[in-house]
């Protein structure tokens, strides 16, 4: 069954198909749904307390992303997910974020820097409180503020699209991830204060390389990958 934190709010939000896709994407990326597992529309609709229509639309979206495939007489099944896939997803995120950070280092103003510090303080408070929902929201807000500073609108859009594959709630529930993320943000802010583009890029990459390492470690506790096969 989907966790209450993922399912809560489905009735309140307008784009149900996007919400359903987000839940299924999280399940696939964390191996709660494993390669070759069927995803039955009727059962999923009942589980998430929605109609079949948004589930069908969500599965079409996920098929376009290569996360599910359509199988004759079986409907939709989960596609393969390799170590290389995970590494590539986070590499792409890290490189896009690093490019944005380098640009930001040359143009960030005092007020914008103050806003980033405040956003990081909110994240720190959420991590200290162990509030998973607040951690998720605060982390999103930090990067939303950050990505708007450089004016890299299209690159920020591609980065946001790539981060759809990040299982945010798995990370937000991990206090050690929270500490690493806060340290990455602190280093990024210090790099901006110093006007150091290279240090800013390196600081923000930490978060994405750490994310890849944690997700791969989690997936290795499941049986989706044969030994020595990525």
N, C-alpha and C positions, 0 to 999 in steps of 0.2 A: 504494500500500500504506500502511496505517496505520503511523505511526512506532512504533518499539520502546517509547518512553516511554509512549505512550498505550495500547498493547496489553498491556504487561507488567502482570501482576497480575490479568488477567481471570479466570484459573483460581482465584485465591486469594480472590476476593471473592464474597460470597453473592448479591448482586443483579446478575446478569449483564445483564439487560435495561437497568438503569440505566447500567451501564458502557458498553454498546453505544450507548445513546442519547447519552451524554456524548461519545463518540468521533465519532459522526455529527454531533452538534450543532457540535462544534469544526470539523469539515471544512466544514460548511455556512457557518458564520459567518466562516471565513477564505477562502471561495471555492475550497477544494480540491474540493468538490462545488459545482457551479454551478447556477443556476436552469435547470430543465427536464432536468437530468441524471437518468437513472434510477438508482434504488438497488435492485439485485437481491438478494433475500434469500439465495439460494444462494451467490452470489459473496461477499457480505459475510460470511456465516457461515464460509466457507473462509478468507477473509482474516484474520478475527479469531480463527479456531480455536475457534469455538463452534458449537452446534447452531443450527438455523433458528429454534427457538422464541424465544430471547431477542432475535433480530433482528426477528422479527415483532412482539414486544411493544414493542421500542424504536421501531419505525416507527409503531405506534399512538400511542405517547406523543408523538412528533414531529409527527404529524398533528394531534393535539390542540393542540399549540403553534403550529400554522400554519407549520412549517418544511418540511413535505413535504405533498404532496397525492396522492390516489389517482386514477390516470388509467386509463380503460378500456383493457384489453388491454396496459397497460404497467406495471401494478403501481404502485409509488410513485416519484414524481419530486420533485426539489427545488423548493420554492416560490420565488417572487420574493422578493428582499431588497433594499429600497431604502435610500438614504441616510437618508431620514426614519425608517425602521425602526430603523436603528442609532442615530441621534440620540435617538429616543424611549426606546430601551432604556436608554441611559446617563443620560439626563435623569431617568428614573424611579429608577434606582439612586442617583443623586446626591442627589435630593430626599429619598428615604427615609433615606439615610445622614446627611444634614444634620440632619434632624429628630431622629434618634437622638443625634447629636453635641450638639445644643443641650440635650437633656435630660440627657445625661451630664455636661455641664459644671457642672450644678447639684448633682450628687450624687456625683461620683467621689471615692473616698477615697485616702489615701496608699498603701495596699497595692495597690489596683487600678491606680493610676498607676505604681507600681513594676513591676507585672506587664506593663503595656503597654510600658514602656521596655525591659524584658528581651526581650519579643517582638520589638520593633523592632531590638534589637541582634542577635538571631538572624537576622532578615531581612537586616541589613546584612552580617553575616558570609557569608551564602549568596550575596548579590549580589557581594560582593568575590571569592568563590571561583568564581563563574560556574557554580554548581550549580543547574541548572534545577529539578530535582525538589525540592531543599531550599528554593529561592525560593518555589515554589508552595505548599509545606507551611507555610512561615513566614508568608507573606502571609495564607493562610487562617486560621492560628492567631491572628494579630494581630487580624483583624476578628472572629473568633469571640469572643475575649476582650472586645473593644470592645463588641460588640453585646449582650453579656449584662449589662453594667453598668447600663444605664438601666432594665432590666426591661421593655423594649418588645418583648415576646415575639412578638406577632402581626406587628408591623411588621418585626422582624428576620427573621421567616419569609418575608414577602413580598420583602424585600431579597435573601435567600438564593436564593429562586426566580428572581428577576430576574437574578442574577449567573450563573445557569446558561449564559446566552448569551455570557458573557465568555470569549474564548479564552485562558485563563490561561497555557498553555504558550507561546503566541506572545509574550506580554508578558514572561514569566519569562526568556525567552532574549534579551531586549533590555536591555543594560546601562543605556542611557539611561532606559528606563522605570523600571528599578530605582532610579536616582538621583532621579527625579521623585517616585516613590512614597515613598522614604525622607524626602525633604524635606517631603512632605505629612504624613507621620506625625510628623515632628519639630515641624512647626507646630501640628499637632493637640495634641500633648502639651504644648507651651508654652501653648496657649490654655487647656487644662485647668488648668495650674498658675496661670494668671492668673484663672481663673474667668470666662472670656469666651465666652459661648455663640455670639455672632455670629462671632467669630474661629474657633471650633471648626468651625462649619458651613462657613465659607469654606474652611478648610484641607482638610476631607475632600472637598469638591466638586472640588478640584483634581484628585484622582486619577481621578474619573469623567469629567470633561471631557477630561483628557489621554487617557484610554482611548478615548473616542469619536474624538478626533482621530487617534490612531494607527491604529485599526481602519479608519477611512474612508480614510486615506492608503494603507494596505495594499490595501484593496479597489479603490482607483482604479488600482492597478498591474495589475489583472486586467481582463477585458473584460466583467464582468457588468453594468456600467452604460454605456448610450450616453452620449455627450458631452452635458453640460448637462441630464441627466435624472436626477432623484433619486426 
